[in-house]
Amino acid sequence: MDSLRDIQVNLDDTTGVALVRLFRPAKRNAFSQAMIEELVTTLNHLDKLDSVRVVVLTGISEGPFCAGMDIKELSQLDTAEAHRRGFLRDLTDAFARFSKPTIAGVVGLALGGGFEVALACDIIYAAEDATFGLPEIKIGTIPGAGGTQRLTRVLGKYKAMEFILSGDTATGQEFERLGLVSKVFPKDQVLDQALKLAEKIAAKSAPVAQLAKQAVLAAENTHLSVGMSAERSLYYATFSIQDFREGQAAFLEKRPAKFNHV
């Protein structure tokens, strides 16, 4: 197992499958900027390797998959700095340009940015009791890595609106019924099943699989880039709202947020 600090990669040259594991257990796999940069570097590297034909992205074996953004780091951003850095653009761009099929194997929590990373994959396999959510509104912001755009494309306006505005969660089983999760399994079978599917896909023609992926994305992503740009600007705008600061502070201080709606 080759390892960066928060990303572990296992390449199987006999099957053409790369297993990428998010591994920051002390923070429930929450994304720091350093972890994002490691994941971006990993995806860029794997896309260039002819020996890799499919990627499986997963978290810790028993969960979580990823609890979202590191709130301590997020709380340091303001709107101007977010625009200057293009915050999260490197992550969303890395998935957008990745040419090979990707499968998310989700066990445990997939919240906020963790859910958005799963949504950025081509197929989602999940534990029946996996917990998916976009709780950003509870801490005074909105999803910023594609959540408002991709969830609406899958669920439609009304269900996506309810989900995002309430910050409620749903299980893998519920999302399978709604067509967002491809299949659900007992949690101890998720990774094995994801790898089995990856090997099945990897056995097909690699260039044809990549063209098939492009064709499906062409149908899904019409005008997606426009929506992503709009979402990012709105996301950054929340960084200048007082309730954003209150939401971050409340989370870090482990107390309920007291929003003043300003």
BALOBA-1460 file (C-alpha; in Angstrom, 3 decimals):
// residues 262
<rec num="1" residu="m" x="0.000" y="0.000" z="0.000"/>
<rec num="2" residu="d" x="1.550" y="3.249" z="-1.156"/>
<rec num="3" residu="s" x="0.615" y="6.120" z="1.131"/>
<rec num="4" residu="l" x="0.591" y="9.851" z="1.176"/>
<rec num="5" residu="r" x="-0.300" y="11.449" z="4.463"/>
<rec num="6" residu="d" x="-4.101" y="11.232" z="4.170"/>
<rec num="7" residu="i" x="-4.538" y="9.250" z="0.941"/>
<rec num="8" residu="q" x="-3.678" y="5.578" z="0.531"/>
<rec num="9" residu="v" x="-3.362" y="4.017" z="-2.920"/>
<rec num="10" residu="n" x="-3.225" y="0.359" z="-3.896"/>
<rec num="11" residu="l" x="-2.589" y="-0.505" z="-7.556"/>
<rec num="12" residu="d" x="-3.438" y="-3.959" z="-8.874"/>
<rec num="13" residu="d" x="-1.698" y="-4.347" z="-12.239"/>
<rec num="14" residu="t" x="-3.334" y="-7.717" z="-12.808"/>
<rec num="15" residu="t" x="-6.860" y="-6.261" z="-12.799"/>
<rec num="16" residu="g" x="-6.241" y="-2.656" z="-13.825"/>
<rec num="17" residu="v" x="-8.002" y="-1.378" z="-10.698"/>
<rec num="18" residu="a" x="-6.667" y="1.295" z="-8.347"/>
<rec num="19" residu="l" x="-8.084" y="1.493" z="-4.837"/>
<rec num="20" residu="v" x="-7.869" y="4.998" z="-3.380"/>
<rec num="21" residu="r" x="-8.658" y="5.257" z="0.311"/>
<rec num="22" residu="l" x="-9.343" y="8.484" z="2.191"/>
<rec num="23" residu="f" x="-7.591" y="8.053" z="5.520"/>
<rec num="24" residu="r" x="-7.697" y="10.841" z="8.082"/>
<rec num="25" residu="p" x="-9.380" y="8.968" z="10.929"/>
<rec num="26" residu="a" x="-8.685" y="11.534" z="13.650"/>
<rec num="27" residu="k" x="-10.893" y="13.993" z="11.740"/>
<rec num="28" residu="r" x="-13.484" y="11.476" z="10.486"/>
<rec num="29" residu="n" x="-11.832" y="11.819" z="7.065"/>
<rec num="30" residu="a" x="-12.774" y="15.507" z="6.850"/>
<rec num="31" residu="f" x="-10.976" y="17.281" z="4.029"/>
<rec num="32" residu="s" x="-8.132" y="19.616" z="4.878"/>
<rec num="33" residu="q" x="-6.588" y="21.612" z="2.030"/>
<rec num="34" residu="a" x="-3.546" y="19.345" z="2.243"/>
<rec num="35" residu="m" x="-5.756" y="16.273" z="1.887"/>
<rec num="36" residu="i" x="-7.523" y="17.816" z="-1.111"/>
<rec num="37" residu="e" x="-4.171" y="18.494" z="-2.744"/>
<rec num="38" residu="e" x="-3.111" y="14.892" z="-2.131"/>
<rec num="39" residu="l" x="-6.311" y="13.571" z="-3.695"/>
<rec num="40" residu="v" x="-5.934" y="15.887" z="-6.699"/>
<rec num="41" residu="t" x="-2.320" y="14.767" z="-7.159"/>
<rec num="42" residu="t" x="-3.384" y="11.123" z="-6.876"/>
<rec num="43" residu="l" x="-6.153" y="11.459" z="-9.470"/>
<rec num="44" residu="n" x="-3.861" y="13.278" z="-11.891"/>
<rec num="45" residu="h" x="-1.226" y="10.564" z="-11.523"/>
<rec num="46" residu="l" x="-3.666" y="7.666" z="-11.927"/>
<rec num="47" residu="d" x="-5.216" y="9.211" z="-15.023"/>
<rec num="48" residu="k" x="-1.818" y="9.098" z="-16.719"/>
<rec num="49" residu="l" x="-1.117" y="5.445" z="-15.894"/>
<rec num="50" residu="d" x="-2.059" y="3.054" z="-18.695"/>
<rec num="51" residu="s" x="-2.072" y="0.217" z="-16.173"/>
<rec num="52" residu="v" x="-5.005" y="1.816" z="-14.323"/>
<rec num="53" residu="r" x="-8.373" y="1.432" z="-16.034"/>
<rec num="54" residu="v" x="-10.831" y="1.933" z="-13.146"/>
<rec num="55" residu="v" x="-10.584" y="3.681" z="-9.770"/>
<rec num="56" residu="v" x="-12.477" y="2.760" z="-6.603"/>
<rec num="57" residu="l" x="-12.643" y="5.550" z="-4.028"/>
<rec num="58" residu="t" x="-13.486" y="4.607" z="-0.458"/>
<rec num="59" residu="g" x="-12.966" y="5.661" z="3.141"/>
<rec num="60" residu="i" x="-12.176" y="3.809" z="6.352"/>
<rec num="61" residu="s" x="-13.331" y="0.175" z="6.274"/>
<rec num="62" residu="e" x="-15.982" y="0.581" z="8.970"/>
<rec num="63" residu="g" x="-16.664" y="4.194" z="8.026"/>
<rec num="64" residu="p" x="-16.716" y="7.059" z="7.716"/>
<rec num="65" residu="f" x="-16.331" y="7.674" z="4.001"/>
<rec num="66" residu="c" x="-15.793" y="11.399" z="4.568"/>
<rec num="67" residu="a" x="-17.398" y="13.831" z="7.036"/>
<rec num="68" residu="g" x="-16.973" y="16.859" z="4.746"/>
<rec num="69" residu="m" x="-14.687" y="19.862" z="5.029"/>
<rec num="70" residu="d" x="-12.473" y="20.499" z="8.041"/>
<rec num="71" residu="i" x="-14.548" y="23.204" z="9.741"/>
<rec num="72" residu="k" x="-11.554" y="24.615" z="11.590"/>
<rec num="73" residu="e" x="-9.857" y="25.378" z="8.272"/>
<rec num="74" residu="l" x="-13.082" y="26.511" z="6.608"/>
<rec num="75" residu="s" x="-13.737" y="29.017" z="9.372"/>
<rec num="76" residu="q" x="-10.539" y="30.881" z="8.427"/>
<rec num="77" residu="l" x="-11.782" y="31.745" z="4.931"/>
<rec num="78" residu="d" x="-13.516" y="34.897" z="3.809"/>
<rec num="79" residu="t" x="-15.070" y="35.626" z="0.415"/>
<rec num="80" residu="a" x="-12.036" y="37.428" z="-1.024"/>
<rec num="81" residu="e" x="-9.615" y="34.675" z="0.006"/>
<rec num="82" residu="a" x="-11.932" y="31.947" z="-1.334"/>
<rec num="83" residu="h" x="-12.020" y="33.687" z="-4.731"/>
<rec num="84" residu="r" x="-8.267" y="34.249" z="-4.715"/>
<rec num="85" residu="r" x="-7.557" y="30.582" z="-4.035"/>
<rec num="86" residu="g" x="-10.360" y="29.231" z="-6.186"/>
<rec num="87" residu="f" x="-11.315" y="27.202" z="-3.117"/>
<rec num="88" residu="l" x="-12.429" y="23.636" z="-4.034"/>
<rec num="89" residu="r" x="-11.967" y="24.284" z="-7.749"/>
<rec num="90" residu="d" x="-8.884" y="22.059" z="-7.825"/>
<rec num="91" residu="l" x="-10.943" y="19.205" z="-6.383"/>
<rec num="92" residu="t" x="-13.949" y="19.558" z="-8.685"/>
<rec num="93" residu="d" x="-11.703" y="20.099" z="-11.719"/>
<rec num="94" residu="a" x="-9.687" y="16.957" z="-10.925"/>
<rec num="95" residu="f" x="-12.836" y="14.829" z="-11.031"/>
<rec num="96" residu="a" x="-14.179" y="16.651" z="-14.091"/>
<rec num="97" residu="r" x="-11.072" y="15.908" z="-16.163"/>
<rec num="98" residu="f" x="-10.535" y="12.355" z="-14.886"/>
<rec num="99" residu="s" x="-11.062" y="10.197" z="-17.969"/>
<rec num="100" residu="k" x="-11.467" y="6.743" z="-16.420"/>
<rec num="101" residu="p" x="-14.509" y="5.231" z="-14.664"/>
<rec num="102" residu="t" x="-14.712" y="5.897" z="-10.929"/>
<rec num="103" residu="i" x="-16.712" y="4.020" z="-8.310"/>
<rec num="104" residu="a" x="-17.396" y="5.352" z="-4.817"/>
<rec num="105" residu="g" x="-17.661" y="2.693" z="-2.116"/>
<rec num="106" residu="v" x="-19.442" y="4.450" z="0.743"/>
<rec num="107" residu="v" x="-19.611" y="3.096" z="4.290"/>
<rec num="108" residu="g" x="-20.637" y="5.275" z="7.224"/>
<rec num="109" residu="l" x="-20.856" y="9.044" z="6.897"/>
<rec num="110" residu="a" x="-20.711" y="10.862" z="3.560"/>
<rec num="111" residu="l" x="-21.498" y="14.426" z="4.551"/>
<rec num="112" residu="g" x="-20.975" y="17.780" z="2.846"/>
<rec num="113" residu="g" x="-17.848" y="17.640" z="0.714"/>
<rec num="114" residu="g" x="-17.662" y="13.893" z="1.314"/>
<rec num="115" residu="f" x="-21.073" y="13.419" z="-0.268"/>
<rec num="116" residu="e" x="-20.079" y="15.770" z="-3.091"/>
<rec num="117" residu="v" x="-16.975" y="13.694" z="-3.821"/>
<rec num="118" residu="a" x="-19.135" y="10.567" z="-3.992"/>
<rec num="119" residu="l" x="-21.491" y="12.417" z="-6.345"/>
<rec num="120" residu="a" x="-18.492" y="13.334" z="-8.513"/>
<rec num="121" residu="c" x="-17.791" y="9.639" z="-9.066"/>
<rec num="122" residu="d" x="-19.487" y="7.760" z="-11.896"/>
<rec num="123" residu="i" x="-21.106" y="5.030" z="-9.793"/>
<rec num="124" residu="i" x="-21.957" y="4.843" z="-6.080"/>
<rec num="125" residu="y" x="-22.097" y="1.571" z="-4.145"/>
<rec num="126" residu="a" x="-23.063" y="2.077" z="-0.509"/>
<rec num="127" residu="a" x="-23.852" y="0.367" z="2.741"/>
<rec num="128" residu="e" x="-27.563" y="0.059" z="3.407"/>
<rec num="129" residu="d" x="-27.132" y="2.199" z="6.516"/>
<rec num="130" residu="a" x="-24.614" y="4.687" z="5.057"/>
<rec num="131" residu="t" x="-25.526" y="8.276" z="5.939"/>
<rec num="132" residu="f" x="-25.576" y="10.862" z="3.165"/>
<rec num="133" residu="g" x="-26.152" y="14.554" z="3.800"/>
<rec num="134" residu="l" x="-25.464" y="18.127" z="2.773"/>
<rec num="135" residu="p" x="-25.657" y="19.822" z="6.190"/>
<rec num="136" residu="e" x="-23.910" y="23.048" z="5.152"/>
<rec num="137" residu="i" x="-26.989" y="25.170" z="5.777"/>
<rec num="138" residu="k" x="-26.787" y="24.206" z="9.454"/>
<rec num="139" residu="i" x="-23.432" y="25.968" z="9.751"/>
<rec num="140" residu="g" x="-24.346" y="29.026" z="7.722"/>
<rec num="141" residu="t" x="-23.185" y="28.149" z="4.209"/>
<rec num="142" residu="i" x="-24.198" y="26.077" z="1.172"/>
<rec num="143" residu="p" x="-22.622" y="23.141" z="-0.693"/>
<rec num="144" residu="g" x="-19.621" y="24.310" z="-2.699"/>
<rec num="145" residu="a" x="-18.236" y="21.282" z="-4.561"/>
<rec num="146" residu="g" x="-21.126" y="20.475" z="-6.862"/>
<rec num="147" residu="g" x="-23.786" y="19.380" z="-4.388"/>
<rec num="148" residu="t" x="-26.557" y="21.756" z="-5.476"/>
<rec num="149" residu="q" x="-25.971" y="20.951" z="-9.138"/>
<rec num="150" residu="r" x="-25.459" y="17.193" z="-9.122"/>
<rec num="151" residu="l" x="-28.122" y="16.390" z="-6.546"/>
<rec num="152" residu="t" x="-30.724" y="18.390" z="-8.483"/>
<rec num="153" residu="r" x="-29.838" y="16.559" z="-11.696"/>
<rec num="154" residu="v" x="-30.447" y="13.218" z="-10.008"/>
<rec num="155" residu="l" x="-33.361" y="13.926" z="-7.661"/>
<rec num="156" residu="g" x="-35.070" y="16.843" z="-9.400"/>
<rec num="157" residu="k" x="-35.661" y="20.333" z="-8.064"/>
<rec num="158" residu="y" x="-38.194" y="19.579" z="-5.339"/>
<rec num="159" residu="k" x="-36.473" y="16.731" z="-3.523"/>
<rec num="160" residu="a" x="-33.058" y="18.362" z="-3.888"/>
<rec num="161" residu="m" x="-34.431" y="21.649" z="-2.575"/>
<rec num="162" residu="e" x="-35.946" y="19.951" z="0.493"/>
<rec num="163" residu="f" x="-32.755" y="18.019" z="1.161"/>
<rec num="164" residu="i" x="-30.404" y="21.006" z="0.818"/>
<rec num="165" residu="l" x="-32.583" y="23.559" z="2.634"/>
<rec num="166" residu="s" x="-33.276" y="21.237" z="5.579"/>
<rec num="167" residu="g" x="-29.787" y="19.770" z="5.881"/>
<rec num="168" residu="d" x="-31.423" y="16.399" z="6.574"/>
<rec num="169" residu="t" x="-29.677" y="13.087" z="5.944"/>
<rec num="170" residu="a" x="-30.741" y="9.962" z="4.079"/>
<rec num="171" residu="t" x="-29.531" y="6.371" z="4.119"/>
<rec num="172" residu="g" x="-27.937" y="4.437" z="1.322"/>
<rec num="173" residu="q" x="-31.113" y="2.379" z="1.069"/>
<rec num="174" residu="e" x="-33.253" y="5.514" z="0.672"/>
<rec num="175" residu="f" x="-30.977" y="6.896" z="-2.008"/>
<rec num="176" residu="e" x="-30.931" y="3.596" z="-3.887"/>
<rec num="177" residu="r" x="-34.716" y="3.856" z="-4.107"/>
<rec num="178" residu="l" x="-34.361" y="7.395" z="-5.499"/>
<rec num="179" residu="g" x="-31.768" y="6.338" z="-8.078"/>
<rec num="180" residu="l" x="-28.754" y="8.133" z="-6.660"/>
<rec num="181" residu="v" x="-26.994" y="5.054" z="-5.261"/>
<rec num="182" residu="s" x="-26.534" y="2.257" z="-7.796"/>
<rec num="183" residu="k" x="-26.673" y="-0.618" z="-5.289"/>
<rec num="184" residu="v" x="-26.594" y="-1.138" z="-1.532"/>
<rec num="185" residu="f" x="-25.059" y="-3.964" z="0.483"/>
<rec num="186" residu="p" x="-24.312" y="-4.852" z="4.098"/>
<rec num="187" residu="k" x="-21.395" y="-2.608" z="5.041"/>
<rec num="188" residu="d" x="-18.868" y="-5.434" z="5.172"/>
<rec num="189" residu="q" x="-19.589" y="-6.249" z="1.509"/>
<rec num="190" residu="v" x="-19.462" y="-2.766" z="-0.017"/>
<rec num="191" residu="l" x="-15.773" y="-2.623" z="-0.882"/>
<rec num="192" residu="d" x="-15.656" y="-6.186" z="-2.210"/>
<rec num="193" residu="q" x="-18.659" y="-5.509" z="-4.440"/>
<rec num="194" residu="a" x="-17.213" y="-2.203" z="-5.652"/>
<rec num="195" residu="l" x="-13.934" y="-3.913" z="-6.513"/>
<rec num="196" residu="k" x="-15.787" y="-6.730" z="-8.261"/>
<rec num="197" residu="l" x="-17.627" y="-4.198" z="-10.435"/>
<rec num="198" residu="a" x="-14.378" y="-2.327" z="-11.068"/>
<rec num="199" residu="e" x="-12.686" y="-5.506" z="-12.267"/>
<rec num="200" residu="k" x="-15.655" y="-6.264" z="-14.539"/>
<rec num="201" residu="i" x="-15.405" y="-2.806" z="-16.122"/>
<rec num="202" residu="a" x="-11.604" y="-2.943" z="-16.289"/>
<rec num="203" residu="a" x="-11.834" y="-6.150" z="-18.309"/>
<rec num="204" residu="k" x="-13.574" y="-4.189" z="-21.091"/>
<rec num="205" residu="s" x="-11.738" y="-2.044" z="-23.648"/>
<rec num="206" residu="a" x="-10.207" y="0.867" z="-21.756"/>
<rec num="207" residu="p" x="-10.588" y="3.446" z="-24.547"/>
<rec num="208" residu="v" x="-14.142" y="2.343" z="-25.250"/>
<rec num="209" residu="a" x="-15.030" y="2.566" z="-21.550"/>
<rec num="210" residu="q" x="-13.612" y="6.083" z="-21.478"/>
<rec num="211" residu="l" x="-15.636" y="7.076" z="-24.541"/>
<rec num="212" residu="a" x="-18.773" y="5.562" z="-22.994"/>
<rec num="213" residu="k" x="-18.133" y="7.601" z="-19.855"/>
<rec num="214" residu="q" x="-17.750" y="10.770" z="-21.939"/>
<rec num="215" residu="a" x="-21.004" y="10.053" z="-23.755"/>
<rec num="216" residu="v" x="-22.971" y="9.616" z="-20.534"/>
<rec num="217" residu="l" x="-21.444" y="12.745" z="-19.036"/>
<rec num="218" residu="a" x="-22.287" y="14.710" z="-22.164"/>
<rec num="219" residu="a" x="-25.939" y="13.933" z="-21.509"/>
<rec num="220" residu="e" x="-25.728" y="14.737" z="-17.810"/>
<rec num="221" residu="n" x="-23.438" y="17.736" z="-17.834"/>
<rec num="222" residu="t" x="-25.014" y="20.056" z="-20.360"/>
<rec num="223" residu="h" x="-24.545" y="23.483" z="-18.818"/>
<rec num="224" residu="l" x="-23.139" y="21.900" z="-15.631"/>
<rec num="225" residu="s" x="-20.082" y="24.147" z="-15.805"/>
<rec num="226" residu="v" x="-22.338" y="27.186" z="-15.686"/>
<rec num="227" residu="g" x="-24.130" y="25.820" z="-12.639"/>
<rec num="228" residu="m" x="-20.860" y="24.919" z="-10.936"/>
<rec num="229" residu="s" x="-19.553" y="28.448" z="-11.463"/>
<rec num="230" residu="a" x="-22.732" y="29.956" z="-10.053"/>
<rec num="231" residu="e" x="-22.679" y="27.592" z="-7.083"/>
<rec num="232" residu="r" x="-19.060" y="28.424" z="-6.281"/>
<rec num="233" residu="s" x="-19.712" y="32.167" z="-6.290"/>
<rec num="234" residu="l" x="-22.737" y="31.737" z="-4.022"/>
<rec num="235" residu="y" x="-20.733" y="29.437" z="-1.739"/>
<rec num="236" residu="y" x="-17.958" y="32.001" z="-1.427"/>
<rec num="237" residu="a" x="-20.537" y="34.697" z="-0.714"/>
<rec num="238" residu="t" x="-21.638" y="32.866" z="2.437"/>
<rec num="239" residu="f" x="-18.142" y="33.403" z="3.874"/>
<rec num="240" residu="s" x="-18.983" y="37.085" z="4.421"/>
<rec num="241" residu="i" x="-22.237" y="36.384" z="6.257"/>
<rec num="242" residu="q" x="-22.217" y="36.681" z="10.051"/>
<rec num="243" residu="d" x="-24.147" y="33.431" z="10.382"/>
<rec num="244" residu="f" x="-21.264" y="31.650" z="8.631"/>
<rec num="245" residu="r" x="-18.919" y="32.722" z="11.425"/>
<rec num="246" residu="e" x="-21.472" y="31.724" z="14.056"/>
<rec num="247" residu="g" x="-22.000" y="28.350" z="12.442"/>
<rec num="248" residu="q" x="-18.287" y="27.568" z="12.342"/>
<rec num="249" residu="a" x="-17.742" y="28.805" z="15.902"/>
<rec num="250" residu="a" x="-20.663" y="26.774" z="17.229"/>
<rec num="251" residu="f" x="-19.349" y="23.629" z="15.578"/>
<rec num="252" residu="l" x="-15.839" y="24.103" z="16.952"/>
<rec num="253" residu="e" x="-17.196" y="24.939" z="20.422"/>
<rec num="254" residu="k" x="-19.594" y="21.971" z="20.318"/>
<rec num="255" residu="r" x="-22.741" y="24.003" z="20.979"/>
<rec num="256" residu="p" x="-25.936" y="24.738" z="19.058"/>
<rec num="257" residu="a" x="-25.632" y="27.567" z="16.552"/>
<rec num="258" residu="k" x="-27.558" y="30.768" z="17.255"/>
<rec num="259" residu="f" x="-28.191" y="32.251" z="13.826"/>
<rec num="260" residu="n" x="-29.178" y="35.932" z="13.561"/>
<rec num="261" residu="h" x="-30.021" y="35.614" z="9.870"/>
<rec num="262" residu="v" x="-27.490" y="38.228" z="8.793"/>
